[in-house]
Amino acid sequence: MSSAARRLLLVHAHPDDETLTTGGTIARYQADPDTEVTVVTCTLGEQGEVIPPELAELAPDRADQLGGYRTGELAGALAALGGPGHRYLGGLGRWRDSGMVLAGHGTRAALPPDLHPRAFAAQEPFGTQLAQLLDVVDEIRPQVLVSYADDGGYGHPDHVRAHELTSAAATARPDVVEKLYFTVRSRPELDAGITDLDGHPGLPFRVPAPDELPSADAGDVTTRIDVADQRPARVAAMRAHATQISVWEYHETVAYAMSNGVAQPLRDVEEFVLVGHPDADETDLFDGIRS
């Protein structure tokens, strides 16, 4: 176990999820010498779509080399965020991106009908995956554990599985994990960012329609982490994930988009739900932690 007084473990489904949802938080706590930050990535993101045309042959329906390429992108992103510890769940390439199908309005996702034999979201290997995550928990002994809410943020089956595993790991190790958080984005925070983007000259992405992007009720948010100082690191990390994320900057405004070209605002706060404490009002993931 690390000698650091505070230990944070974040469980993410694919390369780029760590940056998109918790990049500022990773960078902020990684800069604290008394905090050890570790990121677990569950798949290589093999089923992702490829944005740059010159890299189109990496796609799963072509050369199927995207997963390997994204390991390099992830390494660059983690370096930009300060170099936290990192593990692939079960080892490099043990679990494959399950893919998704769009379901319903906007960006909602669901499990595809046909799964790869190593698909992360397949039901059968849950026990094996939990044992692998518990190995990491037992090694790191994090007081704070972070993943997604029960819908995975937007329904992606790999995000849902990461949620299930992280919740089960926290339940299995109550003597280790003192706080479990789910990363969310509140509707007021998202709407404020979209308002800032709307009408900006030169915005290369489409402004989202109402309720097109997933969000949480403001009342569900218990914890807001100020990551304004980490903005340069977050932008650099997003740029490292070039197959998945396009970034646009205009003075102090930053927007990004996935392969669908829908604009998303980069805000200077990252929001979380502290499980079991709906009335909490925090600005630090380690509030109340026994040192």
C-alpha positions, 0 to 999 in steps of 0.5 A: 500500500502507498504511504500517501495519507489519501488514496483515490481510485477511479474506475472508467470503462474506456480510454477517454472516459477518465478525461471527459468526466473526471480529468480535472479531479484527477489532475487536481488530486494528483498535484497533491503530494499527500494524495495517491491517484489511480485510474482503472481502465476496463477496456481498450475502447476497441469499438469506438468511432474514429474522427480523423479521416487519416486514421479511419483504417483503425476502426473495428470494421476495418483493421480493428487496431483502434484498441492498441492505438488508444493505449497510446492516447490514454498514456498521453492523456494521463501524462497531461493530467499529471501522471496518476497510477494506472491499471487495465482491469485484468491486464492489457486487453483482457476485456473488450469494449462491448460497443453500443447501439443508440436507443431513444432520444439523443445520445442514449445507448444500449447493449448491442445484440451480438457481443464479442467473446471478451465483451466487458458487459457480458453477464458471465464474467462479472465475478471474475471482473469483480475479483480483478477489481478487488485485487486493485482495491486491496493493493491501493486501499483507497478511501475514495472510490469513483465511477458512474451512476447506475445508468452509466451516464448515458446508458453505455453498457460498459459504463453500467458494468463499471458502475456495478463493479465499483458499487460491488467492490465498495460493498465488499470492502467497507473497511477500506472504502469510506466514500463512493462517488458517482460522476454526474453533470447537472442540468443547470451546469450543462445548460449554462455551458450550452448558453455560452456556446450558442452563437459563438462565431466559428463554433465547428460543432452543432449546438445540442437540442434541448435534453439531447445530452444526458444530465442529472438533477441539480438536487442530486449533486452533493459534491462540486470540485473546482477544477478551473486551475486544471483547465490547461491539463484537461484540454491537453488530455482531451487533445491526446484522445484525438481519435475520439474527441475534437476540441475547439477553443475561442478565447476563454471558451472551450467546447468539445465533441465526439464523433457525432459533432454535438458541441459540449461545453468544458466547465470549470467544475466537476460534479459528483453524487456521494452515495448514501449521503444525499444532503451532503454539500462538499467541495472536496472528495476527502471531506471527513476522511480519517487520515 
